[in-house]
């Protein structure tokens, strides 16, 4: 049974509005229709009861428009939306808050707007305040709150609503690490209690961790609907797949610079988790560079550093001669899980950076040995008993 259903939904906005300036009165006489923008075009998908759906895509793809349609902030131009159950949304930071009221008063106000009874709010007040982490300022007008305090208080209210359907838009983008972890824990609790969640975020790692399914939007269209790993990989391919460091002009002012990077494997199956891989980095030096350190950095889809190949770890720096050359990094067992990784290159000497190229390539890792976590770790195991040995006498 589904909790949400979008069937052929389209949303159109007018662009280039003339405004109400007296100097522009004559423009109202022009018969030409104003230009329009289609934020969504023929979007259709279902969300089953208890499912957590992630929505990813570039800015302007239509993610927030979907949430605004579902929460009733705006209406579709065409198509049908069906919602079953109690719905709560955290779409705009601090939406529904009155700046002159205190945090406590805004809990009552915002909770009432979301359909909570006053007795229910009063019963949950202490828990909401404790969850938000703004207890020291709960009786201070929210106009003095930071943006992080706004969203923390807003999420705390929504998290205690116990809705059937919860809509979240970039709620983890604001707040410290401790609060983000608390939000993820609360979302996990809601999942276990079979709540339906629509989660929009640019934090792809959070989408992968939280969601059971994801869709990829591009210019108002649904490009892909499937498992989070598959959708995130396609999003990475769209974002970085066409970038290549080869063919770029040299910078004559640099003492040394990275030219290109490529990856190969002797395995016929390609580059796979748990199998050997070689990274080939080519460079150019304008002069003799002593104690050169190369780095090939692999980044998660979320932007965090995942792994790094560097000659620094071997304790042996290199002396580069003028001209072009290459260095190979041999990885006997590739530990990273299948997916797309952003690649950065750098050269430095004696703590001084000579060249840094960001997002210059991608590494596509295919399925290899099973790795249920974030890394594959080669291991062997044995079993032994802790029971004391008992001598056995044999009668003859």
Steps between C-alpha positions, in 0.01 A plus 500: 500500500632844410499814720592740217431494129590752232342442161611716206569802722614821330576839653532820298631838619487831318835673464587861425209652688457871425429610856281794606729790415307795344771528236403154374125556466526483124630143511157379610373601157735259325304196387796261511477239776782513757765226473454197723724245669398139559641403839350150466393315188291183511642371830352170618601273790353316798631481856395193694406502867812496720735580209774766520541668162801722426482767229829619352597727214671826417370837618188586303419139415160520672567336837361775724210558260386142563512554875305825471233324295475215749482735800231715338709817475420510127280305261586307182429650160400157369490149639375331814647462851358249749599506868386247759560578866623786718775703331761730655760702311822680579552675167605855584737580789292662774180489296204587720712669767413849621824693560364700794383191690727290718609151412249353747214708358599400147486134597134548592433707186683274254372183665143625468559581130614138453182367662621427855263557791610740773496219756722290273747787458512560876561131564789490253643846575794385712595231247480748209717755679756236602516360147551844343793583727391865536369467857714793620326730250152349493347813657690739270328643185597286202606809303820472701553135399759393247387309189627181662287558811199569277521170316584305816188628672291444188622142455446427871133599469445296185686200644256491795191525282507123431363548147411225255700686232800725567649736238856621562690750283873547576435471873854366554663792317481719811615404847805352659616140470333395826160633388535339156567165667194553722286574192620184324422295810151647515444431130613141558252468788220629276597246233482216751153616601390474133472875438522614139781753440587718200858620544663768280869569552826573322672283762514183291653301784194575714269402213687171463486432874141605569300417188370169373437646151596812306406694189718728289349821364637707215324811368165389632517143368554173687813350342541198727304324773665216691737396780691792659844371394393473135339845499795667677747342256303634204487844662878486546543392138294799384695737722859387452495236229594733215783672682850408390832660579658402167530759226530797735765760434812511713550784744850637427515675838473177700812317614317170455147393417286189461403420142274199509393197702366162391419172668555146376476143618645175376166339580280457192198601706627856531561697818318312774475497877754266657717460187831664393506845343771734370466881496711674233578869560690704241668829583720777362785674686650830388808456721656257745254435783651336811288302748191496278185343645213391275144442617204340325194565718169312466189668638164360602190626314435720806837676452691338787843355444472123461853383419832631374796365305828677586871426496523678836364191676804297388734754658681562171466835323596537135731738318346614172709593200386767251260363240207260501475174689259266673460316827302180560326413825438127542205396718507119555147495643261786423300552820232747385147383426338523153404848384629825351776694674622852434876523445731788601873522418775694673878547516687661789854533630612578855144589602453738205227422250617518138180390326146398591241380252154436643227291338732421213387139451274226633564145610225248427527192723300197391358224717767255615536324832212547743538810724188565710654810662692799368822304435614154404753362749696190402498255789543139605345329798555200720316344790630368827342375818552665838414181684788355703656192351424182694756222488351173387639171621452195292471168685686212353 
